[in-house]
Amino acid sequence: MKRVSSNSKIQLNEVENHYQSSRENYDIESAESHLAYYREKHPINYAVLLQNV
């Protein structure tokens, strides 16, 4: 996983919108969950979500 800066310039609402749009386009053909996929493909956004849970 890539290192993520704790001072991200991405706003939480932007990340939430991006996550939702990514979820809509995610095909569940494998056992991988969307959250695992999102963590892998968008580590900075995932870190922002994780910090705000």
Secondary structure, DSSP 4 states (H G I P E B T S, - for coil): -----SS--S-HHHHHHHHHHHHHT----SS--HHHHHHHH-HHHHHHHHHT-
